[in-house]
């Protein structure tokens, strides 16, 4: 009697041009990565050209938790890195250049106090 092998699910990714990224095109069942590559070539590249082919065991793909919305929340505000932040940065730096400020004042301008917190008193200039 022939040896029965467990078939594993492989996810297939294809890169059509050297300048393109790999794109997920489907999945297949195969007993080994070598057979998965051959099967993927026959099934997914029969009518199309490609420069690279990946097969990845489904069990080796790790994903982010879907039910945790905070997982993608940014720890720090990085609006200054976005295109819309450049005009705001210019306005703020112009203000800072016009008058000498203490570091605490700059931080207070960038992160205004919440309703529950009272603002810190500003230091008097000497």
Buried (B, 14 or more C-beta within 10 A) or exposed (E): EEEEEEEBEBBBBBBBEEEEEBEEBEBBEBEEEEBBBEBBBEEBBEEEEBEEBBBBEEEEEEEEEEEEEEEEEEEEEEEEEEEEBEEEEEEBEEEEEEEEBEEEBEEBEEEEEEEEEEEEEEEEEE
